[in-house]
Amino acid sequence: MNLKVAYVFLALSAVINFILAYLLLGKEWRLTTCGTRPQHIQKTGHSIQNDHSLVFADLTPGEMVQVVRYLQENLGVPLVDASHANPSDNCIYYISMQLPTKAEVLRFLDRGGVRPPRQALAAIFFGDQPMPNVTEYVVGPLPKPTYHRDITVLKYGRKLPYYCRLILRNEYNQIDAFLQSREFPKAPNFMSQVFDYNGTNLASLNVAPRGFQSGDRKTWILHFQNVPGFYVHPVGLEVLVDHSSLNISQWKVLKVFYNGQYFEGMVQLESEFKQGHVKVDKVKKAPPDGGYSSLKPRVPHQNLGPLQYEPRGPRYSIRSNRVVFQAWSFAFGMDVNTGPRLFDIRFKGERIAYELSLQEASAIYGSNSPGGMSTRYLDASYSIGKFAFSLVPGVDCPYLAMYLDSYYLIESFMPEKRENSICIFEENSEIPVRRHYNKVYYGGLAGSVLVFRTISTLENYDYIWDFIFHQNGAIEVKVQATGYISSSFFFGDGTKFGSRVEEHTLGTMHNHALHFKVDLDIGGTKNSLVTHDMAFETVQAPWSPEHHIERPRLIKKVLDKEDKAAFRLDSKMPRYVYFAANSENKWGHEQGYRFQIISFPGDHLPETSTMERAISWGRYKLAVTKRKENEPTSSSIYNQNDPWTPTVAFADFINNETIINEDLVAWITIGFLHIPHAEDVPNTVTIGNAVGFLLRPYNYYDEDPSIYSPDSVFFTSEQDFGSCEVNPIACLSKTASCLPNLPPFTYSGFQNMTRL
């Protein structure tokens, strides 16, 4: 072969390679973009369409502003912006949606009645009064209010004393300033030599409740190194501050605790320190990023993991506060105090639940230090909804989820926006809902669910709240916990109360309990509570009388009174408990929905405790009561600072009323005991820390409703199961050959603290 021929072959080879590359790459370039994202109508307020779900909608920012203006002009007293209010001032604590009565709503939704007027609930702290108090008003009608009504006594049965009010952010700041300017200077040598204190290198954390009896406002303030993840960097100093006086100049320190020793105040601590009587255990200064508490990756980033996407676009739609997914629809909201709540949940057009809402989250700690051993947090008082911040796409929720905003007005005259604080997405759980194989056919259904999620960061803990909608008509509620553990300074017999997780850090044991309201309406509002269980009976074998058989039989009971329907946390509960309708399915069974609880709680606070009634809902894993408008919630935000005379005591709801053929509410407690361990540093992981419950159809339908799912797959050995017409999965190469429409990554969690 001469040189000229070789050049020709090389040229042809180059041309062929170019054509092949163009065709192959061109094919990739020509991949279509997957379906578009759903358009959520009006993210800054409500759209103008006549949407019945708006009867449950949270207040818009504009409505909140109108309520503030109305109160400023009509209460007849000066109101100070709560963000800089003193204890002796009048201020608006929060404003939220006042839900209409259920009767009003059902008359409107089901019978074409008049739309209930929109009203707001406003909580006012009256500190500048001869008799300081907390008062709640209903303000309406919105958007242009003309009246306000004091509902405090009607709602709580009494006036609310001022000492039960929540701690404002400004009061926390004033406590820190009180310690830094007035108390720490009393122990200059101790603070300098033990902590290298410079005025900024200590962080503080307060605990609650604040004393031992009604009227107390005495708070233990715990101190840590001021670094990221400071919760696991205790330094051993805890100070008990009495801030009950409305005059800040009269606040005082009652006790000081350091490394197992108690002192009457900072002056005594300094004196004992100078005399060498204080056992000092100085902690090593943490690096600026927190060192072992840092969440920075310890290894370089590598290839990205799997990504879920929707080839034909989302199969759900969102219109204002209403979500529709296949056979499901529901309205949603976010209460500033109690967080996520869903309403008017329907499957195949039939209402399953009127309300499904979080009520309270408690955490009860143990420790050998005063702050840790007295900690009983009731998180609704810290605003579960308010602290649902911006979610991170691809971590907190799937990257392609729909992200929604929420709005609150609390401790301010202006609303606050929480951008992208809610996500909604369809998820393939990668496990079949049902399936069966034999030698001649296969039938199955992929496990696709819709998830409504929000995440609340309550100081150190992050709670992931999921409401999950399954294709068989089941609703699942799941709660997962992560974030930082709370800790005490390790000394003495600390390991009786948890685990040592760092040199000076005791991870303190604690019990999480979470309470939910479940207002089911199965076939209407009139339901009864029925239980099914099993018992073995011994019978003669009919075909062989000389032999016996132990067979299980069904045990059925109808629980007719509330007392019988209150199942204690540590008691044995029938395995099947369900709400039964007054109607039957095709096979003659009462239509019902069953409760299935997944929980591993620790022990409830002993009822001998003087504050137990404030969390008496925790006595019961399940309690069913007759629904009442004057029993809307199982707890109260005011219970945290006065648990000894609780504003709402759930135990009072259970008074042996008849619950046959009544409008019923189920109250469910889930939780888990957490004994921290080394693997909780830097963060507690969600794996294994998930609890929840399911609401499952129980003879409500004539067959499994998921058989009508368009995602079902069925083919036989005689069919061409590689054909799209027979098996939709075989078409994935065509129907799913698209490029996910990935929007640029954005995150507003560091900017959404500004007022509107």
N, C-alpha and C positions, 0 to 999 in steps of 0.2 A: 504493500500500500504506500503510494507516494504521499508526500506532505500535503499536496492540494486536496486529495481525497480525505485525509485526516481532518483538515480544517473544515471541510463540508460536514463530516459527521459530528464534529464538535458543535458546529453552528446549529445543526438540526437538533442535537441533544439539548442545547440551551433553549431553543424555541419550544420544544416539547415540555421541558421542565417548567418553563414560564407559563405555558397554557394550563398544565395540570395544577400548578400552584394557584393560578388565577381562578380556575374552576372550583378548586377545593376551598380556598379562602373566600372566594366570591360567594360560595354557598353559605359559608358561615356568616359572612357580612349580610347576606340577604335574610338571615333568620328574623322572623317577625318579633315585635315586642309584645310581651304578654299583656293580657287585659288590663285596662286602666283601673285605678283606685276608685272606690266609691266616693261620691261627693257628700260630705256631711254638711247639711244645710245650716248655715249661720252658726259659726263657732263663737261669735261674740254676743249672741243673744238669740232669741227665739224667732223663727221664721213666722210669717204672717198666715200660713195655711191653717185651716181649721183642723188641728190635730188633737184628738181627744186625749192623747197621752200627756199633753201639757198640763193636765190637771194635777200631775205629780211633779212637774218640773221644778228644779231649783230656781231660786230667784236670779234674775238677770242683774248684771252690774247696775243698769239703769234703775231697776226697782229698788235695789239696796240704797242707792244714793237718794232716791225719793223718800224712803223711810227715814233716813238720817235727817234730811231737811225737815220733814214733818215733826220728828221728835224734838229737834232743836227749837222749833217754833211753837210747839204746843205743850211741852211738859211743864213749862213754867219755872224751870230752874236752869242755871247755867250748866252746860255739859262741856267737859274737858276731853280732848282727844285722849283715848286710853293709852296711846303709845307713850305719853309723857305725864299721865295722871298720877297724882299722889294718892295714898290710901284715903285721905280726907276729901277727895274730889268726887264729883258725880261724873260718871262716864258710861258710854255704851260698851258693854262687853262683847256681845255679838248680835247679829241679825241673820235669821234664816227663814226658810219656808215653813209656814204653819199649814200643815196638811188639813184638808177638809175632812169631815167625818166620812166613814165608810158608807153610811147610808146615802149621804149626798152624792158621793162619787158613783156608786152603783146606780142610783136613780138617773144620773147623767149618762153613764156609759152604756147601761143595759136597757133603759126604758125611755130614752129620749128626753130626760128631764133637763132642767136649767143647769147650765155650767156653774159650779160653785164659785163664789168670788175668790180671787187670789188674795191671800193675807200673809203677813209676815209675823214672825215671832221675834221680839226684841227683849234681851236681858240687860237691865240697867243696874249698875252699882251706884247706890245713893250713899256716898260717904260724907257729903256735905249736908247732913240733916241732923236735927235734934236726936232722932232715933235712926241711925244708919241701917240700911237694909238692902236686900236684893229684891228687885221686882221684875216680873215678866209681863209684857204687854203683847196683845194681838193688835196688829196695826193693819188697817185696810180701808177700802178695797184698793188693790193695786191695778194700775201703776200710779194712781193719784190718790193717796190715802186721805181720808176725811175723819177717821175716828181711831181711837186707841182704847183698849179695855184691859184693865188689870185682871189677869187670870191666875195670879199667884195662889191665892187661897183656894180657888176652885180646882186648880191643878194639883196642889201639894197638901191641901187641908190645913194650911197655916201660913203665916208670913215667914219669909226667909230671913234669918238673922244675918247680919253683915259678915260675921266671922266665917260663914260657910262659903264666901265668895272665892273664886279662883285666884291664883297668884298671877298678877299681870307681869309681863316682861319687864316693865319699869320697876316693879317691886323686887324682882330678882336682881336687877342691876343695882338697886339701892342697897340690897343686902350685901352684895359684893363690895360696893363702895364703903359701906359701914365697916366691914371687916378690914379692908385695905387702909382706910384713912384713920379709923379710930381704935381698932383692936390689935392688928398686927404690930403697929408701932410700940405697943406695950411689951413686946417680947423681941426686941431687935437682935439680941445675940442669938437666941434660939432660931429665929427665922433665917438669919444670915448664915449661921454656921451649919445648920441642919439641912436647909433647903436652898442655900445660895439665893435667897429670895431677892428679886429685883423689882417686884411690883407687877410683873407680867408673866413669870414663868410657872405660875400655879393656875390650874383650871379648877372650877368648882362644880359640884353636882349636889342638888338638894334632894331629900327623900320625903316621902309622905306615908302615912298621915303625920300631922304636926302636933303631937302631944298625946294625951291620954284621956281627955274629956272635952265635951262640947265647950267651945269658947277658946280653947288653946290654939295658938298660932306660934308654935315653938318648933323650929325646923333644924334638923341636923344638916350641916353643910360639910360635904366631903371634899377633900382636896387631892389633886392629881398633878402630875407633870403636864404642862401645857404643850402637848405635842399631838399630832394626828393619832386618833385612837387612844386618847388619854384615859379612857375607861379602864384599861388594863395596866395603868401606870400609877397606882395609888402611892401616896407618900406617908400615909399613917396619921395625918392630922384631920380631925373631925371636930367641928365647933357647933354647939347648940345655941341658936339665936332665938330670942323671944322678940318677935316683931308684931305682937298683937296690938300695940298702941297705934292709933292713927297719926300720932306725932312721932316722926322718925327719930327725933332727938331723944326719945325715951326708950328706944330699942336697946337691948342689952344681951350680953353673952351669959348664959346660965352654966354651961359646962364646956370643958375642953377635953378632948381625948387624943392621946398620942401613943401609939405602939403598946397598947394594953394598959395604959395608965390614965386615970381621970384626974382632972384639975378643976378648981373652982373658976378659973378664968385665965386669960393670957398673962396676967401679972404673976399669978402663982406658978404658971408654967415657966416663965422666965426666971423666977427666983429659984425654983427647984433645979432648973438647968444649970444655973450658975454654981449651985452647990454640988453639982455632979450627981443629983438624985434621979435624973431622967435617963432611962435606958434608951440610948440613941441607936437607931439602925438606919444609917444614911443610905439612901438609894443612889445608884450610879446614874449620872445624868444621861438621859436618853438623847439620841441624836435628833436633829431637827425634824426628820421624817418619821420619828417614832420608833425606828428600829424594828423590833419584833412585832409592833402593832401596825406597821406600814402595810398597805394593800398594794404597793407597787409590785409588779411582776418580778419574780426572782430569776426568771430565765427569759431569753429573747423570744419575741413573737415568731411563730411559725406559720404554716399554711392554715387558712381558714377552715373551719369545720363545715358540716352540712348546712344547707340553707333551704327552708321551705318557701315555696312560692306558689302562686295561683295562675295556672296557664291561661285560663279564660277570664281572669279577674275575680274579685271577691264574690262569693255566693251569698253574702249577707248585705243588708242595706241599713243605713242609719239615717233617720230623719228626726231632727231635733233630739229629743230624749228617748226615742223609740228605736228598737233594734228588731229586725226581722231576719230570720235564718231558717230556711226550709219551712218546717211546720211550726217553728217557734216564733214568738214575739213577746217583747216585754218592754217596760219603761224603766229608766234608771235615774238615779240621783246620787248625790254625795252630800251627806250631812256634815257640817263643819265639826261637830263633836263626835258623832258615832261612825262616820265614814260611809261605806257603800250601802246602798239599799235599792232593791228592785221591787217593781209593782206590776200588777196586772199581767202576770206571767201566763201565757196561753200556749197550748199545743194543739195543733189542728183546729184552731179557732176557739177551743174551750178553755176557760180559765181554770188553771191548776192552783195558782197561788195569788192571793191579793197582795201580800207583802212578804218579802224575804229580806231581812235586814240584820246587820250587826248591831248589837246592843252595848256590849262592854267587853273589855279585855283587862284581866287582872294579872298581876305578877307578885307573888308573895315570897320574900327572901328569908334566908337564914344566914347567920354569921356570928362571930364572937366579937364584932365591933358594934357600937351602938347604932350607927347609921344603917348598916346592913341588916341587923336583926329586927329593926323596926320598920323596914320597907314593905309597904303593901300598896303597890301602884294600881290605880283605877284609871286606865288610859283614856277613857272618854273625856275625863276632866283635862287632859292635855291636848285634846282636839285631834282625834284620829284622822278626820277628814282634812283638816287644815294642813297636816304634815304629810299629805300625799303629794310628793314633789314630782318634777318632770322625770319621765321614764327614759331609759337609755335604749334606743333601738338596737336589736341584735343581742342584748344581754337581758334586760328586764322583760322584754317582750320580743316576739319575732320582728325582724327588721321591717317586714312589710305589713305589720299590723296597722290598724287605723288608730291614730292617737287623738284624743279629745282633751279639751281644757275643762277646768272647773274653776269656780269663783267663790270667794268667801269674803265676809265682812266680820272681822273679829279684832278687837283691840285697836280700832281705828275708825275714823270717819269715812274712809275710802275703801272700796272693795279691793281685793287682792286676787290676782290671776295666777293659777297654777297651770302653766302651759304643759300640754301633753302628759297630764297626770293620770289619765285613764287610757287603757288600750283594749281593743276588741279585735279578735282574730279567730280564724278557723284553723284548727290544728289537726294534723293527722297523727294520731297516737301510735301508729305503726303496730297496732294489734287489732285483730278482727273483732268486731262487735259480736259476730256469730260466724260459724263456718261448719261445714261437714263435708267429708270426703268418703266416697266408696268407689268401687271399681268401675262404676258406670257414670257417675256424675260428681260434680263439685259445686257447692253453693256457699257464698260467703258475703260479708259486708265489711269494708274497711272502716276502722274506728276514727271517723272524723267528727270533731266536736267544735262547738263555738265557745270561746272563753271570754268572759268579761273580767278584767283584772285591774287592780290598782294596788299600790304599795305604799304603806305608811312607815315613815322613819320616826319612831317615837324615842327620841334621845339616842340611846345606844342600840335599840332593837329595830329591825326592819321586818314588818309583817307583810307577807304577800297574800292578798285576798283574791281568791278565784271563785267565780260562779260559772259552772260548766254545764252546757246543754247538750245532751246526748240524743242520738237519733231514735232511740226506743222510748222516748218520753220521760226519761229520767233527768233529774236535776242534781248536780253535785256541787257541794260547797267545800272548798279546800282552803286551809290556812297553812302557810309554811313560814317558819321563822328563821331569820339570819341576822347579821349585824354583829355587834360586839357584846360579849358578856359583861355584866356588871361585876365589879370586884371589890374586895376589901384588902387592906394591908395584911400580909401574912405574918402572924405571930402566934405563939403558944399552941393551943389545941385547935388551930384553924381547920385542920383536915377533918374535924368532926362535922364541918358545915360545907364541905366542898372539896375541891382539889387544888393543890398548889400547881400553878401553871407557869410561873416565872419565879425568879429569886424572891421577890417581895410581893407577889401577887397571888391572892386566894380567889379562885373562881367560885363564887358563892352559889350554893344550890338554891333553886327557886321553882315555883310551880306556876305554869301558865294556864289560865282558864279563859275561855272565850265564849261569849253568850250570844245566841241568835234568836230572833223572833221569826216564826214560820206560821204565817196565817194562810193555811190551805183552804180552798173552797172546792171541794170535790163534788162535782155535780150540783153545785149550788152552795149556799152559805150554811145549810143545815146538815151537820155531820155528827157522827158518833165515833167513839174511840173503841176499837176492837183489837184483841190480841189473839194470836195463834201461836201455839207451841206444841211440843210433843211429849209423850210419856209412853214408856213401854208397858204393855199388858201381856200377861201370860195366858194363852188359850190352848185348848186342845186342837191338834191338827185334825180338821174335819175328815180327812181321808184316812187318818191313822190315829184314832182316839187314845191309843196308849202312849202317844208322844205329845209333847208340848212345844209350842213355838212362842218366842218372845217377839212381838211385833210392835212397832211404833204406831201410835194413833194420834189423831189431831185433837188438841185441846183448845177449845174456843171460848173466849170470855168477852162480854161487853162490859166495859168499865163505866159505871153510871155516875160516879162522883169524882170531884177534883182530887180529893185525898187519895183515892185509889190510883189516880193517873199521875201522881208525883213520884217518880222513881229516883230513889236516893242514889248518890254517886257510887256508893260501894255495894249496892244491892243487886240481886239477880233480877234481870228484866226479861220478860218474855221475848223470844227471838224475833217474833214478827209482831210489830205494833203499827197499826195503820188507822187513818181516817177513813171511815166508811160513809158512802152516800146513801140516800134514800132510794136509790135506783139500782138495778141489777144489770149485769152484762148478759149476753146471749145465753150463757150457761147457768144462769140463775144465781150467780154470786154477787154479793154487794160490791159495787164499784168502789175501789179504794186506792189510796197512795200510802206506801209504807215508808217508815223511817228506818234508816240503817246508819248507825253511828260508828265512826272509826276514831277511837280516842284512847289514850293511855295516860290519864291524869294522875297527879299526885293526890294526897289527901286534902280534903277541904279544911279550911280553918275551923278549929273546934267551935261549936256553938256557944261555949262558955266565954268566948272572947267578947269583949265589950263592943267590938266593931264588926262582929260577924254578920249582923243583920243588914249591914250596908252591902254585903256581897252574898246574901242568902240565896241568890239564884244559883250559886255554886254548889249548893247542897244536892242539886238534882241533875242527873244526866239528861232526863227528859221530864218535863212537867206540862200537862195540858190543862188549860183553863178556859172558862167561858170568856169570849171576847167582850171587852168593855172599852168604851172610848176614854174612860178615866183611868185606864191601865195601859197607856200607849207604849211605855218603855219599862224595861226591867230594872233599870238603874237610873242614876241622875248624876250630872256633872258635879253637883254640890255634895255628893256623898264622900268625895275624896277628903275634903277639909273638915267635914263633920260626920265621920262614919259612926259616931256614938249615938247620934240622933238622926238617922238617915232620912233624907228627903223622900226617897223611894226605898221601900223594903219589899223585895219581891216575895218574901215568905207570906206577906199579907194577901197576896193575890189568891193563895190557895186556901179557900174557906169552905170546902166541901159542897160547893154548888153542883147542881145537876148538869151533866154534860152529854146527855142523850138528845140527839136531834137539835143541837144548838150550833151557833157560830163559834167555832173553837180556834184557839191559838196554841201551837206547840212551841215551847221554849226549850232550846237545846244547848247544853253545855258540852264543849269539847276542850281538850287541853292535853298537856304533857308535862311530866316532871323532868326538869333539866338539872342534872348534876354535871357541871362543867368539867372538862378534861383537857389534856394538853392540846388535843386537836381542835379545840375551840379558839386557839390563838393562831393567826390574828383574828379570824372571824368564825362564828358559828356557821355551819353549812346547812343548806336546806335538806340534804339527804337524810332521811330518817326523822326529820322534824316536821312531818306533815300530819295534820289531823283534819277531820271533816265529817261530813255526813251526806247521805244520798236520800233523795225523795224519789221513790221508784213506783211505777204503776203496779198495782196488785189487783188483778181482775178488773181493772178499769176498762180495758179493751177486750175484744173478743179473741184477739191474737196479737202477736208481737207487731206493733206498728212500724217497726223498722223494716218489715218485709216490703213496705211501699217506698223505701228509700230509693232514689234514682241512682245511688252508688252501688246497688246490689250487683253481684256477679254470679252467673250461673251458666254452666255449660256441661254437656255430656260427652261421653267417649265417642259418640257417633257424629258429633258436630265438629265443624272446623273452628276450634277454639282460638285459632290465630286470626280469625276474621273479626273485623271491627263490629259488624252487625251482631255477632254472637257474644263477643266478649269485649267490652269497652276498654279493658286494661291493655288489650292487644293494640290499641290505637295510640298508646302514649307517644310513640315515636312521631306521630303526626300531630295529635292534639296538644302535646306538651313540648313540642319543639319550638320554643320561643325563648327569647332573652328576658329574664326578669327585669321589670322596670324599676330599678333601684334608685330612689331619690338620693341626693347627697346627704351624708350624715350631718345631722344638726342636733344640738342639745341646748336647752334653755334653762337647765337646772340651777345655773349660777347667776342667772339674770332675772328669774321670775319672782324675786322678793320685793319688787317695786310695786307701789300702789298704782291703780289705774287713774 
